[in-house]
Amino acid sequence: MNESLNLDFEVPGSLEKNWQRILELLVELLDVNAGFITKVNSENLRVLKLNANEKIEIAEDDVIDLAEVYCQEAVKKEKMVEINDARSIEKWQDSVELEMGFISYLGIPVYYNQKKLFGTICVVDTEARRFTEKEKSILKEFKLSLENQLNNIQTNKKLKKQVEIIQSLLDSLTAHIAVIDRKGEIRFTNKAWDKFGEKNGLPSEEAGKGINYLKITREAKGKSSAKSEEAFEGIKSVIEGEKDLFTLEYPCHSPEEDRWFKMRVTPFWGSGINEEDYAAIITHEDITGRKEKEAFENNILNNLEEIIIYMSPDFKIKWLNQTALEYFDLRPEEFEGKFCYEKWGLKDYCPKCPIKKAKNTKKMASAIVKKPDGSYWKMKGIPDKDEKGNIKGYIETALDVTQRVKAEENIKEYNRALERQKQKLLQAKKKAEKASRAKSEFLANMSHEIRTPMNAITGLSELCLEDNLEEEKRCNYLRRINASSEYLLNIINDILDLSKIEDKKIDLKEEVFELDEVLEQTWLVIAEKAKRKPIEVLFSRPPEIPNRLVGDKDRMTQILTNLTKNSIKYTDSGEVVINVEMKEKTDDVIRYQFAVKDTGPGIPPEKQEEIFQRFSRAKDPTVAGKTGAGLGLAISQELVEMMNGEIWLESEPGEGSIFYFTAEFGRPEEEENQVISTPPEMDGMRVLVVDDNPSAREISEEYLQALDFKPEVVADGETALEKLKEARNSYELVLMDWKLPGLNGLETTQKIRGNPRIQSQPKIILVSAYEKEEIMTKPGYEYISDFMIKPFSPSSLFDTIMDVFGYSSRDIVQEQEQELSEEELMAGSDNRILLVEDNETNQVLAREILESYNYQVDIAEDGMEALEKVKSYQFDCVLMDIQLPDFNGYEATRKIRNEMGLSELPVIALTANVMEKHRREAENAGMNEMISKPIDIEEMLIKIKQETAKDN
Ligand code: ADP
């Protein structure tokens, strides 16, 4: 017996009985001695079932060599085999079967599982016989039935295996799984379910197989009771085929435990399964961990300083954290589904919002965004992507960083200020170094500058003292002495000025003055020099800017004169234009910008900063021989700074220079009453301007337009004549420059007056930088209506035009004061004057001058003597030096006023200190005027005249 032959599966008991019956039937139907069902492998045959109606020697489970039995033929041929008489077949002569007496045989192989050999079913008989077709087909039927049964066993086995696999699979899962039937009864559970039931205090008899799950759900207690009805309805809807899926998150049944589950109910589908038996699969997943994580995350998210918003791919809000809700002071439902930007109170998308970038790049983007209320927010846009990289939504975070941004700005500003300060310090250091170099250079220069005129003075005066000198030579020497002393005086004045400024000893006056006066004063100072060169000096100032200002007129004039003087000094030909512009006007102050522009040699860039430093000069060879002491610009700079202004220049060598400065002035309490306003009947009057200088034409045009006139400009006399002849609407006024190419102004005037075609003769104002006296004698002068000195200011243009057309112009008494003629100065000056002066030279000088103007001069050497003289004689005026040997001039004056009661006697101070402080002191002491030393003869005469005139 070969034990290795085993069936790879058990033949079920029911089948065994079946097979027994099959064989009984077969033996009976075919009327044979025996029937077998065998199991065969390649070598052996094992008898599984037999049925023999006579006693035979083979038993069930016998194993026989396959080669010994007839079945080998059926197995080999794979079909039904019939042996009618084995005795006549040689092959079977020694076979076991023949030995056992089986002579005939009918057998057929049996297969399972599609052509897998199982064995055979066969019959044998002890007699030779032939099997009928019917008998053969019966055997075939039985074979088929066997095969069917075998296949069924196989299928069932598979099914069972599958069920086992599924069971163990489900048991291996942590999810709790149960299958329920239509009534809700649990028909299947996995291990996790059973354990879960136990853990939740529901032993398997309560929650396991056979229990109605629908019922226990509805009756749930503890924390999950709140969700029990929802669960019941959901499960039912799946059982009844209304839903394909129902899910529910619910807290643990057990009141002791803090756990969460997610229930998932799906329909149970299965082929060949009785639908009545199974209806739905229920799984429970323990989501406590996730819930805890969520709660933790929510806790974090809600307590963050940042606003967090989750939005859909089309930017509609889906969720906001607590910070956001508090910031917007609203409930979540008020935002849900709204556009993200609506929460900020914006109609449109926030500019610069990083979400847009995040959308395009699919990456996190951030930006600092300024909201309309001025606050700054650090915003981040974070795309929320699924595993394939598609955008599911966006997370927006926003943090108010206003304070941080402001602090950073402050720091930046602070750093910039530091940097500026550093630069300033560096510059100051450089400046100081340069200044100290310049100072020592200056000392060397100065000694040279002072010695040169001093040498001339001492040398020439010695020569003058020689007895037998020709009168002409002596005069020549004296003129040179005079020039040298003037130069010396200028230098000394500059140095004194500077040192006063340096020691802060200069107080700026705060008095009302007129801008036009300053311009005219400047012209007066420079006119002589300007007229010696082919240079046109022009003022350009918008007529509408305020003329009356509060400030120090003299210092203002000094700055402008310094700059203009330089321009004229260094320019050989062309023009010098003084331009004024208003830069700022508030209730209290006016800031003007002045520009002095020339067509001179210009200043090389490397010298530009330097020339403002004291004692430094642009040692440019092109201006050699023209330089002064190098103090003018330094003084101007100091003065400008005192007026809260700045001074700078723009220049290119060969292109001329423009010196700019700004200055701040007060506004007078009484604003100027509109002086510059023409009578209405003059509105739109046609004026022809004749000037060859384009800047002059432009300026005149501007001034005239501001007066509401209609100016037209031409560049020469000939064109002017043509214009006048042609003009349909005649001109009422011509502003005629004197110096013109071709016909000059007077010649043109003559031609105009003599031309019959010019029917309506205009008034003609002649304009020139030359004195009236010089031109008055020239032919044609009798035809002009008036003369106007150039450069002119808008107010003098206005005054002249008004005069010409017979309207009264402004009161100009002040100017008259300075324009006293020689005769006027002499007139009535036989007054008696007391000169209080201790310096002998000054005594002689003053006496000489005054006496030459017919004054009687008495001299007092000190205060005491002065008082005595005043007591004894009657004087018309006292010229009082301030520094006297006994008591000073202030005290002497006080005594005159208080002790002697001479309140009317004019007392004029003579002083080298003309600072505001001294002026006030003089005023307090009762002095009437001040004359600065060294004495300017004209100034002294005018002041004496004024004071004595008042007295009279
Ligand atoms: P100075 O008494 O030498 O004129 P400033 O201080 O007024 O002294 O000027 C300093 C230097 O600046 C002058 O020596 C001259 O070289 C240069 N400078 C000033 N103004 C001009 C100008 N308008 N054109 C050319 N150079 C000028």
Residues whose N, C-alpha, C, O or C-beta is under 5 A from the ligand:
A	BS01	ADP	N566 S567 Y570 G600 G602 I603 I611 S616 R617 A618 T627 G628 A629 G630 L631 G632 L633 A634 S657
